[in-house]
Every structure is written in C-alpha cells, then in structure tokens.
Amino acid sequence: MTPTKINAEQLLIHIIDDEESVRTSCEFLLSSLGLLSQTWPSAVAFLASVDIYHPAVILSDLRLPEMTGQALLIHLIKHQSPMALIALTGNGDISDAVTMLKEGAADYLEKPISSRRLQEAIARAQQLTIKRAEHYYIRNLYAQLTEKEKQVASELMAGNLNKIIADHLDVSVRTVEVHRSQVMKKMKAQHISELIQRLAVLEHIL
C-alpha cells in the first residue's frame, strides 16, 4: 500500500503507558471516536513487536520504565520512522513535552485527557504520519536511482528536454531516453508531472 492510498481512519493508535488504568481510559476514548488502538505497557515492548516503518500514531507517556517517551521519540526519528508521537504528560512534565515538540513530536496532552483535545491531537498526528510515510516512500524510491539517473532526474526537474539534457551530460539522446525511462520506472511515476511532484517532495526533505 502506497502512502497516497492510506486513509486516516485506517491508522492504528498505539497507547504506551505503564499504568493499566491510563491505557484502559485512552482505549475507551479512542473507541468512542471510532478509532482502532493497541496498548503497550512499555516502549520496549512496543518496539519489540511493532514495525516502526508502518504509519501510525503513538500516544506515549513520558515517564516510562526502561525507555522514556523522549527516548522513544529520539529512536523513531533516528530510524526515520513515519510514526507520529503524542506525548502524555503528568504534573511537572510540560517543559519536557515542549522539548519533545521541538524534537519532532506531533503534540502533547495533559492528564487527565479530554476527549476534545485528544481528537484534535489525533487528527494532526494522523496527517503528520501520512505525510512522513509519503516522504519515506519517495526517499526509498529515489535511493534506487544510479548517479546518472539522478542527474537526468535533476535535469527533468529543471524542465529540460532530452536534447538539452544530452548536451548537459555529454551523452546521446538515446542514452538520455533510456535513463529517463528507468527514472520513471524506479520512481513509480506514470507521467512526467507525477515524477516532478515526487522530485519536488524530495527537494523539500533532502
């Protein structure tokens, strides 16, 4: 499934908290909003069982045993996971939550969690994880290109025709056509406009 085909309603919400009462409460709130969720007692248990490269939303307490919510966020970012994390904070955790926002968290919620704030935070996190998944998908496609194909892709991005590209790269027009075909195939683009759109995303994130 490509990221463009992912709907927010399909995304699983992972609840990570060492307090069973909090996990149960969050699960109930999410169920009332029509959202699917799965609970975990720790970040370690979560990482041991979940594919972090699949788009999803995480509701994680900051103060977890073995691995904190902030450490989990850093781990996800380090491994370029598209998952969007919402920090759950208790008393005295607000400054840590703000720091996590600067590090890439989607939002933070103060306990006890209100249904309205939860819904707002989830909506933002859903869009963020879908966007990140699209970036991850396109970045992986681009990584398959050879250096020469990347040069041709850059020329196409600039709007140059095959003959101009051939002159710039000092190759034959036929060679450009072969590279161009491979670029389209590897980037899974049906039309040049779709290729340009994907290359534009790359320009923004690379």
DRENDO-1510 file (C-alpha; in Angstrom, 1 decimal, always signed):
<recs>
REC; n; res; u; v; w
REC; 1; MET; +0.0; +0.0; +0.0 .
REC; 2; THR; +1.5; +3.3; -1.0 .
REC; 3; PRO; +1.1; +6.3; +1.4 .
REC; 4; THR; -1.2; +8.1; -1.0 .
REC; 5; LYS; -3.7; +5.3; -0.5 .
REC; 6; ILE; -3.7; +5.4; +3.3 .
REC; 7; ASN; -6.7; +6.9; +4.9 .
REC; 8; ALA; -6.5; +8.4; +8.4 .
REC; 9; GLU; -9.3; +6.0; +9.6 .
REC; 10; GLN; -7.1; +3.0; +8.8 .
REC; 11; LEU; -4.3; +4.1; +11.1 .
REC; 12; LEU; -3.7; +2.2; +14.3 .
REC; 13; ILE; -3.3; +4.2; +17.5 .
REC; 14; HIS; -0.6; +2.8; +19.8 .
REC; 15; ILE; -1.1; +3.6; +23.5 .
REC; 16; ILE; +2.1; +3.2; +25.6 .
REC; 17; ASP; +1.7; +3.7; +29.4 .
REC; 18; ASP; +2.8; +1.7; +32.4 .
REC; 19; GLU; -0.4; +2.4; +34.2 .
REC; 20; GLU; -3.2; +0.0; +33.1 .
REC; 21; SER; -5.9; +2.5; +34.1 .
REC; 22; VAL; -4.5; +5.1; +31.7 .
REC; 23; ARG; -4.3; +2.5; +28.9 .
REC; 24; THR; -7.9; +1.4; +29.5 .
REC; 25; SER; -9.1; +5.0; +29.7 .
REC; 26; CYS; -7.3; +6.0; +26.4 .
REC; 27; GLU; -8.5; +2.9; +24.7 .
REC; 28; PHE; -12.1; +3.7; +25.7 .
REC; 29; LEU; -11.9; +7.3; +24.5 .
REC; 30; LEU; -10.4; +6.2; +21.1 .
REC; 31; SER; -13.1; +3.6; +20.7 .
REC; 32; SER; -15.8; +6.2; +21.3 .
REC; 33; LEU; -14.2; +8.2; +18.4 .
REC; 34; GLY; -14.3; +5.1; +16.1 .
REC; 35; LEU; -10.5; +4.6; +16.2 .
REC; 36; LEU; -8.6; +1.3; +16.4 .
REC; 37; SER; -6.0; +1.1; +19.1 .
REC; 38; GLN; -3.5; -1.3; +20.7 .
REC; 39; THR; -2.0; -0.9; +24.2 .
REC; 40; TRP; +1.6; -1.5; +25.4 .
REC; 41; PRO; +3.0; -1.4; +29.0 .
REC; 42; SER; +6.3; +0.0; +27.8 .
REC; 43; ALA; +8.2; +1.4; +24.9 .
REC; 44; VAL; +10.5; -1.6; +24.9 .
REC; 45; ALA; +7.5; -4.0; +24.5 .
REC; 46; PHE; +6.2; -1.7; +21.7 .
REC; 47; LEU; +9.5; -1.7; +19.8 .
REC; 48; ALA; +9.9; -5.5; +20.2 .
REC; 49; SER; +6.6; -6.1; +18.4 .
REC; 50; VAL; +5.8; -3.3; +16.0 .
REC; 51; ASP; +7.1; -2.4; +12.6 .
REC; 52; ILE; +8.1; +1.3; +13.1 .
REC; 53; TYR; +8.1; +1.9; +9.4 .
REC; 54; HIS; +4.4; +1.5; +9.1 .
REC; 55; PRO; +2.5; +4.8; +9.5 .
REC; 56; ALA; +0.7; +5.0; +12.8 .
REC; 57; VAL; +0.0; +7.3; +15.8 .
REC; 58; ILE; +1.6; +6.8; +19.2 .
REC; 59; LEU; +0.2; +8.1; +22.5 .
REC; 60; SER; +3.1; +7.7; +24.9 .
REC; 61; ASP; +3.6; +8.6; +28.5 .
REC; 62; LEU; +6.8; +10.5; +29.1 .
REC; 63; ARG; +7.8; +8.6; +32.3 .
REC; 64; LEU; +8.1; +5.0; +31.2 .
REC; 65; PRO; +10.2; +2.2; +32.7 .
REC; 66; GLU; +13.4; +1.2; +30.9 .
REC; 67; MET; +12.9; +3.6; +28.0 .
REC; 68; THR; +11.3; +7.1; +28.4 .
REC; 69; GLY; +8.8; +8.6; +25.9 .
REC; 70; GLN; +11.5; +11.1; +24.9 .
REC; 71; ALA; +14.0; +8.3; +24.2 .
REC; 72; LEU; +11.3; +6.5; +22.1 .
REC; 73; LEU; +10.8; +9.7; +20.1 .
REC; 74; ILE; +14.6; +10.0; +19.5 .
REC; 75; HIS; +14.7; +6.3; +18.5 .
REC; 76; LEU; +11.9; +6.8; +15.9 .
REC; 77; ILE; +13.5; +9.9; +14.4 .
REC; 78; LYS; +17.0; +8.3; +14.3 .
REC; 79; HIS; +15.5; +5.4; +12.3 .
REC; 80; GLN; +13.4; +7.7; +10.1 .
REC; 81; SER; +10.1; +6.2; +11.2 .
REC; 82; PRO; +7.0; +7.9; +9.8 .
REC; 83; MET; +5.1; +7.4; +13.1 .
REC; 84; ALA; +3.8; +10.5; +14.8 .
REC; 85; LEU; +4.1; +10.6; +18.6 .
REC; 86; ILE; +1.8; +12.4; +21.0 .
REC; 87; ALA; +3.3; +12.8; +24.5 .
REC; 88; LEU; +1.1; +12.2; +27.5 .
REC; 89; THR; +2.2; +14.4; +30.4 .
REC; 90; GLY; +1.6; +14.5; +34.1 .
REC; 91; ASN; +2.4; +17.2; +36.6 .
REC; 92; GLY; +5.8; +18.8; +36.0 .
REC; 93; ASP; +6.2; +17.2; +32.6 .
REC; 94; ILE; +5.2; +20.2; +30.5 .
REC; 95; SER; +8.7; +21.5; +29.8 .
REC; 96; ASP; +9.8; +18.1; +28.7 .
REC; 97; ALA; +6.8; +17.8; +26.4 .
REC; 98; VAL; +7.7; +21.2; +24.9 .
REC; 99; THR; +11.2; +20.0; +24.3 .
REC; 100; MET; +9.7; +16.9; +22.5 .
REC; 101; LEU; +7.7; +19.1; +20.3 .
REC; 102; LYS; +10.9; +20.8; +19.1 .
REC; 103; GLU; +12.4; +17.4; +18.5 .
REC; 104; GLY; +9.5; +16.3; +16.3 .
REC; 105; ALA; +6.6; +15.1; +18.5 .
REC; 106; ALA; +3.2; +15.8; +17.0 .
REC; 107; ASP; +1.6; +17.2; +20.2 .
REC; 108; TYR; +1.3; +16.7; +23.9 .
REC; 109; LEU; -1.7; +16.0; +26.1 .
REC; 110; GLU; -2.0; +16.7; +29.8 .
REC; 111; LYS; -3.6; +14.0; +32.0 .
REC; 112; PRO; -6.5; +13.6; +32.6 .
REC; 113; ILE; -7.1; +13.7; +28.9 .
REC; 114; SER; -10.1; +15.4; +27.5 .
REC; 115; SER; -12.0; +13.9; +24.5 .
REC; 116; ARG; -11.9; +17.1; +22.5 .
REC; 117; ARG; -8.1; +17.7; +22.9 .
REC; 118; LEU; -7.5; +14.0; +22.2 .
REC; 119; GLN; -9.5; +14.2; +18.9 .
REC; 120; GLU; -7.6; +17.4; +17.8 .
REC; 121; ALA; -4.2; +15.9; +18.6 .
REC; 122; ILE; -5.0; +12.6; +16.9 .
REC; 123; ALA; -6.2; +14.4; +13.7 .
REC; 124; ARG; -3.0; +16.4; +13.5 .
REC; 125; ALA; -0.9; +13.3; +14.2 .
REC; 126; GLN; -2.7; +11.3; +11.5 .
REC; 127; GLN; -1.9; +13.8; +8.8 .
REC; 128; LEU; +1.7; +14.0; +10.0 .
REC; 129; THR; +2.3; +10.3; +9.9 .
REC; 130; ILE; +0.7; +10.0; +6.4 .
REC; 131; LYS; +2.9; +12.9; +5.2 .
REC; 132; ARG; +6.0; +11.3; +6.7 .
REC; 133; ALA; +5.2; +7.9; +5.2 .
REC; 134; GLU; +4.9; +9.5; +1.8 .
REC; 135; HIS; +8.4; +11.1; +2.3 .
REC; 136; TYR; +9.8; +7.8; +3.4 .
REC; 137; TYR; +8.3; +6.0; +0.4 .
REC; 138; ILE; +9.6; +8.6; -2.1 .
REC; 139; ARG; +13.0; +8.8; -0.5 .
REC; 140; ASN; +13.4; +5.0; -0.8 .
REC; 141; LEU; +12.4; +5.0; -4.5 .
REC; 142; TYR; +14.9; +7.8; -5.2 .
REC; 143; ALA; +17.7; +5.8; -3.4 .
REC; 144; GLN; +17.3; +3.1; -6.1 .
REC; 145; LEU; +18.5; +5.5; -8.8 .
REC; 146; THR; +22.0; +5.4; -10.1 .
REC; 147; GLU; +24.1; +8.6; -10.1 .
REC; 148; LYS; +23.5; +9.1; -13.8 .
REC; 149; GLU; +19.7; +8.6; -13.3 .
REC; 150; LYS; +19.8; +11.1; -10.5 .
REC; 151; GLN; +21.4; +13.6; -12.9 .
REC; 152; VAL; +18.8; +13.0; -15.5 .
REC; 153; ALA; +16.1; +13.4; -12.8 .
REC; 154; SER; +17.6; +16.7; -11.8 .
REC; 155; GLU; +17.5; +17.9; -15.4 .
REC; 156; LEU; +13.9; +16.8; -15.8 .
REC; 157; MET; +13.1; +18.7; -12.6 .
REC; 158; ALA; +14.6; +21.8; -14.3 .
REC; 159; GLY; +12.2; +21.3; -17.2 .
REC; 160; ASN; +14.9; +20.4; -19.8 .
REC; 161; LEU; +14.1; +18.5; -22.9 .
REC; 162; ASN; +16.0; +15.3; -23.8 .
REC; 163; LYS; +18.3; +17.1; -26.3 .
REC; 164; ILE; +19.3; +19.7; -23.8 .
REC; 165; ILE; +19.9; +17.0; -21.2 .
REC; 166; ALA; +22.1; +15.1; -23.6 .
REC; 167; ASP; +24.2; +18.3; -24.2 .
REC; 168; HIS; +24.5; +19.0; -20.5 .
REC; 169; LEU; +25.5; +15.4; -19.6 .
REC; 170; ASP; +27.6; +14.9; -22.8 .
REC; 171; VAL; +25.7; +11.7; -23.8 .
REC; 172; SER; +23.5; +10.7; -26.7 .
REC; 173; VAL; +19.8; +11.5; -26.8 .
REC; 174; ARG; +19.1; +7.7; -26.9 .
REC; 175; THR; +21.1; +7.3; -23.6 .
REC; 176; VAL; +19.0; +10.1; -22.0 .
REC; 177; GLU; +15.8; +8.3; -23.2 .
REC; 178; VAL; +17.0; +5.0; -21.5 .
REC; 179; HIS; +17.9; +6.8; -18.3 .
REC; 180; ARG; +14.6; +8.7; -18.3 .
REC; 181; SER; +12.7; +5.5; -18.7 .
REC; 182; GLN; +14.5; +4.0; -15.8 .
REC; 183; VAL; +13.9; +7.1; -13.6 .
REC; 184; MET; +10.1; +6.9; -14.4 .
REC; 185; LYS; +10.0; +3.2; -13.6 .
REC; 186; LYS; +12.0; +3.3; -10.4 .
REC; 187; MET; +10.1; +6.4; -9.1 .
REC; 188; LYS; +6.8; +4.6; -10.0 .
REC; 189; ALA; +5.6; +7.6; -11.9 .
REC; 190; GLN; +3.1; +7.2; -14.7 .
REC; 191; HIS; +3.5; +10.7; -16.1 .
REC; 192; ILE; +6.2; +13.3; -16.1 .
REC; 193; SER; +4.0; +15.5; -13.9 .
REC; 194; GLU; +3.9; +12.8; -11.2 .
REC; 195; LEU; +7.6; +12.5; -11.4 .
REC; 196; ILE; +8.1; +16.2; -10.9 .
REC; 197; GLN; +5.7; +16.2; -7.9 .
REC; 198; ARG; +7.7; +13.4; -6.3 .
REC; 199; LEU; +11.1; +15.1; -7.0 .
REC; 200; ALA; +9.6; +18.3; -5.6 .
REC; 201; VAL; +8.9; +16.5; -2.3 .
REC; 202; LEU; +12.5; +15.2; -2.3 .
REC; 203; GLU; +13.8; +18.7; -2.8 .
REC; 204; HIS; +11.9; +19.8; +0.3 .
REC; 205; ILE; +13.1; +16.9; +2.6 .
REC; 206; LEU; +16.7; +16.2; +1.4 .
</recs>
